[in-house]
Amino acid sequence: MSRVDHDIVVCGGGVAGACAAALLSRSFRVALIEARKPEISLPENDFDPRVVAISPGSRAILEAAEGWPANQDDRIGPYHHMQVHSARGRIDFQASQHGLAQLGWIVEIPVLQQALWHSIENHDAVTVLAPQRIRRFDQDEHRVRIELEQGKAVRCRLLVAADGARSRLRAQAGIGVDTWHYNQKALVAHIRTEKPNRGLAWQRFTEHGPLALLPLADGRSSIVWSQSAERADRLGNWPSEQFLETLNHSQDSPFGVALECSTRHALPLIRRKAQRLTQGRLVLLGDAARTVHPLAGQGLNLGLADAAALAEVLEDRTAEADLDPALKRYQRWRSSASALTGGGIHAINELTFAPGDAGRLLLGLGFSAAGRLWPMRERFVRSACGLDSDSPRLARQTGQPRR
Ligand SMILES: Cc1cc2nc3c(=O)[nH]c(=O)nc-3n(C[C@H](O)[C@H](O)[C@H](O)COP(=O)(O)OP(=O)(O)OC[C@H]3O[C@@H](n4cnc5c(N)ncnc54)[C@H](O)[C@@H]3O)c2cc1C
């Protein structure tokens, strides 16, 4: 078998893995192994159904990785205002009240992946192995030996598993996963409303589950409506007119009624939490480390913070021998971030799905009360925007992006 040496091998070239590869390549020789080389073709007059809310902290991380989509303003929906309703309670956030230009951006996942891959493929310190998979790996205290499916062997000092929610590397390492099956699905689609959505991320905790309308660059909204799996499947198969009628019963957004709707997709929702984020010289990041309910739009933001945190702990080492303490720091840091964010989101979801209206009433009262407590609002915004003191340096150090 031929042998190739790299400092770090990243397995998985989704947004989290590709971002990690780009950031790590600033200080290390990196190989990126991806099962499917992304042949990204973006719909010309439409948006991909897979969109995510990217926080200002995550945008700063992507910019540091040279993976923020340039000249794509017509595909990116900024939002400066966020409004969350439950029963009669509500909370509002305005970016300008918190010294920010925007609270976030709605971006298609393939647009992010395209920008990151463009950055990586033009970088001398990154070797891309795709399409390619890892057959098995083993490690001692200094090295990881990786056998690829096509027979090649690769040696590295650190193996990063960014191979998604059902990570094979995590399973091969025997790292356990705590799993909660919500028995819910998120129904996602893009809708056109009477009035265009110009920069408001709106959410209501409806009797069926949280419904978000997120601004797309063309004035439409992307909806994410989490609800029982059975209901999401049913609504997903209805004719558009019937679906829109039901949607309009549940949404009272300032954009008026929904008039048109794209194809709907129902995605199963599962919370997962890896019991460890490191094992020897294997590190988990992104969805391989955890998945969270989408009601707060934080899953990928956590994954990008993982990538930046890993780069930070490795760059902060003063010597090669410092790898173990650096990995311990990563494990403590990112486990506690996952537990806080994942646990908070999980608790809100449980409350809103409590039988009857009590949970949503309580949540609404909580929103209204919290809205009046300035320090709490400020803390919440800093944390949701990925700009609090626990966020990686890269998230905090870049100036606030405009637009
Ligand atoms: C309905 C919904 C709405 C969401 N909204 C938001 C949001 O608003 N904001 C937000 O931050 N997050 C959101 N998320 C979460 C977000 O989509 C995910 O967290 C994110 O896409 C995961 O990225 P990743 O790179 O970790 O994993 P993935 O995108 O799963 O990438 C894993 C990569 O690894 C590759 N791979 C897998 N196995 C192997 C192997 N054996 N060898 C080599 N390569 C392999 C795959 O081909 C893939 O490219 C949402 C999720 C859902 C379901």
The ligand as a Gaussian input file, in Angstrom:
#p B3LYP/6-31G(d) Opt

LIG

0 1
 C      -35.050000      21.247000       9.030000
 C      -33.678000      21.667000       9.447000
 C      -33.394000      23.022000       9.569000
 C      -32.116000      23.427000       9.999000
 N      -31.884000      24.768000      10.134000
 C      -30.684000      25.175000      10.603000
 C      -30.416000      26.562000      10.771000
 O      -31.259000      27.422000      10.513000
 N      -29.188000      26.931000      11.237000
 C      -28.229000      26.005000      11.558000
 O      -27.155000      26.400000      12.005000
 N      -28.449000      24.691000      11.384000
 C      -29.642000      24.242000      10.914000
 N      -29.867000      22.916000      10.720000
 C      -28.780000      21.953000      10.982000
 C      -27.803000      21.855000       9.806000
 O      -28.477000      21.604000       8.602000
 C      -26.760000      20.761000      10.081000
 O      -26.270000      20.919000      11.395000
 C      -25.579000      20.842000       9.114000
 O      -26.013000      20.867000       7.780000
 C      -24.625000      19.656000       9.342000
 O      -23.425000      19.864000       8.632000
 P      -22.213000      18.833000       8.764000
 O      -21.171000      19.329000       7.831000
 O      -21.858000      18.614000      10.199000
 O      -22.804000      17.432000       8.289000
 P      -23.285000      16.964000       6.839000
 O      -23.879000      18.073000       6.068000
 O      -24.134000      15.751000       7.068000
 O      -21.942000      16.543000       6.092000
 C      -21.314000      15.315000       6.308000
 C      -20.435000      15.023000       5.090000
 O      -19.696000      13.840000       5.349000
 C      -19.704000      13.019000       4.189000
 N      -19.531000      11.644000       4.632000
 C      -20.394000      10.884000       5.343000
 N      -19.849000       9.677000       5.585000
 C      -18.619000       9.682000       5.013000
 C      -17.575000       8.722000       4.929000
 N      -17.701000       7.509000       5.478000
 N      -16.432000       9.045000       4.292000
 C      -16.292000      10.284000       3.731000
 N      -17.266000      11.226000       3.784000
 C      -18.411000      10.929000       4.415000
 C      -21.071000      13.292000       3.548000
 O      -21.057000      12.972000       2.162000
 C      -21.246000      14.773000       3.815000
 O      -20.713000      15.563000       2.778000
 C      -31.121000      22.473000      10.290000
 C      -31.402000      21.105000      10.158000
 C      -32.670000      20.714000       9.745000
 C      -32.967000      19.234000       9.613000

